[in-house]
Amino acid sequence: MMCTLSSSLSSLWLSVFNCIPRPFRRQLGNAPREPPRSIEWLLAHRNTGRERSRLLTLKRAHRNDRPIDSLYRLYESIVEDWTTELRNEIEYFFNQHMWAVASIPDPCDPNPERYAILSVIPHLLVKAFNRNISLGLPRDAPAIIVDLDELKERPKILEEVPIWCKKVPPLQQTMTIPNVDDEYLPGKDDERASPEFLTKNILAWEPHIHFI
């Protein structure tokens, strides 16, 4: 039922896109391929979200997959506190070495809360990626590493956060995101709170972003 609904929404989204005059379609290049789900919907469907694992894998294999699509998949995994899928998506993005984090386009999402979450995600990617790079694992490393010393000797090209992320204002009211067990952090001074999310006035658990 969920896959059927998702397919119908995707078809509707595509139909609307095709009705837009071609000169204006380029302005929507920063929009995700499918209509983004709301935070409320994701929180209400956390348990059924695991059923989308195979579908998400297929989306990553799509030949026209883009950084903006991955950004929204990361958003969903963070709200759902779906650690396995979050780390899979981060590792997938890391292996797309042509996708510079600084080049992730501004989604200009009309939903302030979702936009705030989206603006934090590149900070998390930079944190995870630069840790790997500093350890001697570049983003263009081969799947099978034969000479680790050679990789460590390569110039370390660190990732940077897109400019638009810093322009997204903090939320006026604090938004709290529970973990998968529906537990809320008691306050912003809790050591388990993510400092990256706090910059946007979002109280969320520190996500597990490292995959090596």
N, C-alpha and C positions, 0 to 999 in steps of 0.2 A: 504494500500500500504506500509506504514512504517513498520507494523508488519511483512508483507511478506518479505520485504527487510532484516529486522533484523533477521528473521528466516533463510534466505538464508546465511547471513554472519556467523551466528552461526554454521550452518552445514558445511560451508567451513572451518571455524576455527577448528572444531572438526576433519574434514577429514585430515587437515594438521597435527594436533596433533597426530592422530593415525598413520601417516606415519613416525613419528619420532621413532627411535629405543628405546625400552623400558628403557634401562639403562640411556638414556639422558632425559627421560620425567620428572624425578624427579627434574631436574634443572629448568623445566618450572612450577614447583608448585607454584611459586610466581606470575605467570601470571594470569590475570583475565580470567574467564571462556569464555567471549566473547571478540572479538577484541575491544579495546578502541576507542572511537570516538575522533576526533581531536577537539581542541579548536575552530577552525574556523567553523567546522560543528555544534557544539553546539550553538555558537553564531548566526549562520544563521537559526537555527531551534528552537529558543526559544519558539515561540508560539505553535508549534506542539509538543514541549516537554511535555506539560501538558497532552497530549493524552496518554502518556506512564505511567500514574499514576497506573492504574490497573496492567499493566505488571510488574512494579517495585514491587508492593505488592506481586505478585506471586513469583518473584525472591527471596524476603526475606523469603518466606515460603518454599523455596526449601530445602530439607533435607541435601543437600550437600553444602549449602551456606557457604562461608568462609570469614574471615576478609578482605582478599585482594579484594574480589568481592564487599564488602561493601565500601571499600576504593575508588574504582573506581566509584561507584554510588554517593558517596559524592562529588567526583571530578566533576561529571557531574552537580550535583545540584548547586555547588558553581559557576561554569562557567555560568550556566543559570540564576543564582540568583533566584533560585526556593526555596524560604524560607520554604514553607510548607513541601516539600519533603526533604529538608535538615534536618529540625528538626525531621521529622519522622524517617529518617535514623539514625540520631545521637541517638535518643531514643531507636531505635531498637538495635543498637550496644551496648548501655549502658546495656540493658536487657540481652544481651548474656554475662553473667558474667564470663564465661570461656575464653572469648576473651580478654586477657590482652592487653592494648594498646601497651605496650613495646614489645609484641610478634608479632605485625604486620610485616610480612616479607617485605624485601626490594624488591619493584617491578622491580627495575633496568630498568625502562622505557627508551626506546631509544630516546624519544622525550624530549629534555631538558626543554622546557616550561611546559609540562605536568608533568614531573618528579619533577620539582620545586613545582608545586601546590600540588602534592601528598605528598611531604615531609612536607608541612605545616599542612596538615589535622590532623595528630596525635597530633600536638600542640593544635589544636582547641578542639579535643576530650578530651585531658587531662584537658584543661581549663574548659570545660563544666562538665566533670565527677567529677573532684575534688571539684568543687563548690557543687554539689549534696552530695558528700560523706562528706564534711565538715559540711553540714547542717544536717547530720544524716541520709542520705538516701544511704545505701550501694547498690552496683550493684546487689547483690543477694536478694534484698528485695522482699517479696511476692507481688503478684499483688494486693491483698487486705490486707492493713495494719491494724492490730488489735491493736498492742501495739507499738506506736511510740516511747515511752520512751525506750523500749528494743532495738530498732534499734539504737537510739542515743547513747546508752551505749556500743555498739559493738566497737571493735578496728577499727579505721579508716585507711583503706588500700588505700593509694593514688596511682593514676596511674602515669606512667612515659613515656616519649617520647622514641621511639626506637632509638638506636644508629645511624642507617643509616640516619635518618632525618638530623642530624647535619653534616653529611658528604656530603650532596648534596650542591654543590656550588650555590651561588646567580647567577642569570642570568646576562650576560654581558651587555645586554641592558634592560632597564626598560620595563616591560610588564604591560599594563593597561587593567583592566577588567571592562567593564561598568556594571551598574546595570540593572535591568529588564526594566527600562524606557530608556535605551541606554544613560544614563548620565555618564560622566567621571569625576573623581575627578580632580581638577585643579593642585594638586601637592602633594608631599609626606608629606608636613607639615600640610595637612588638617586633622583636628581632627576626621574626619569620616573614615579615612584610617585604615585598619587593620594592627596593628604593627607586627603580626605574618607573614603576607605576605610581609611586607616591608623588613624583614630579608633576603628574597630571591629576592629582587629587583622587587617585584610585587606590583603595585599600585591597590588595590582592596578595595571595600567598606567593612566595618566591617560586617561580616555575623552574622545572628541571630542564635546563637548556643544553648542558654539556653531553656529548655523545662519544667521547673518547677519554 
